[in-house]
Every structure is written in structure tokens, then in C-alpha cells.
Amino acid sequence: MYPVVPPKVEYGLTALGATLRAAVQSLVRWTQEHQGEVAAALAECDRNSLSQGPS
């Protein structure tokens, strides 16, 4: 933390955290490739929930 207002903090990734980089990048790539399908599935789920009424 730096003695400034507003407070400033710098963070870094540990070596252990860096081992997750490839896994996280794979998840990001998957979401980018499938975001249309995910959005469609979410919309369908919302439609189904609305058509069933309150529980």
C-alpha cells in the first residue's frame, strides 16, 4: 500500500497462482466461443420459469 489518498495498492500473482493461468484462459476461451448458446439457454430457462408462474 502506498501512503497516498485515495489509497493505492498493487497486487501480483504468486507462482502458485500463475499455474492456474492456462486453466483460466481455457475457461475464457470456452465462454467466448459459446456465449450465444449460453445466452439462448438462459433465455429459454427464463421463459420456462415465467410460463410456470410463481412457485
N, C-alpha and C positions, 0 to 999 in steps of 0.2 A: 504494500500500500504506500502511496506517495502522500506527503503532507501538503495536499492541495485541496481547494474547495472548488467544485464538488470533488469528493474522494475519487481517486483513480486507482484501479487495481489491474495488474496484468496477470494473466493465467497462462500456464503452459501445460502441455500434455506430457505425462510421465512416459518412460519407456514401456511400462506395462500397458498403459492406455493406448500407446501407439500400436500395440499388437492388435487392437480392435479395428484399426483403420480400414483394412481390406473388407472386413465383415460389414462395417457400416456403409462403405462405398457400394457394396453389393446390394444392400437394402435400399439405398438411394436410387440406384440404377433400376431396381425392380419397380419401385414406386413410380418412377418416371415413365417406364415402359408400360405400366398397367393402370395409370391414373384414370384413363377413360373407363376401363372396366370396373374399377373400384367405385367411381362416381355413379355409374349406372346401377351397380349392385346396391349402393347406399340409397339411391333414389327409389329403387324398387322396394327396398325394405321400408322406407318411409311411407310409400304408397300403401303397402300392405298393412302397416301399423295404423294408418289413418282410416283405412276401409274397415278395420275390425272394431273401431271405436275404443272408448276408454275401457280399461280393464278393472 
